Amino acid sequence: MNNSFEFELNNKLVEELQAYTDILKKDANTILKEALEQYFENEQKKLLEKNLEDENAMTNLDYNEFWDGVDI
């Protein structure tokens, strides 16, 4: 299965990519793949943290605050 699409890099990114291919002795595709994998991993962590924060925001009352004023 061949999935492809076009995208553009500005001159600065192209120059940096070329420099890192020499420094790391890796081809550009490998560097871009690794960079995207790291980006997706970081974004997934951010989303999970945000979901946890949103969930905690709904339950931020402590026991006494929750039951304050309730007659049983």
Secondary structure, DSSP 8 states (H G I E B T S, - for coil): ----------HHHHHHHHHHHHHHT--HHHHHHHHHHHHHHHHHHHHHHHHHHHHHHHT---HHHHHTT---
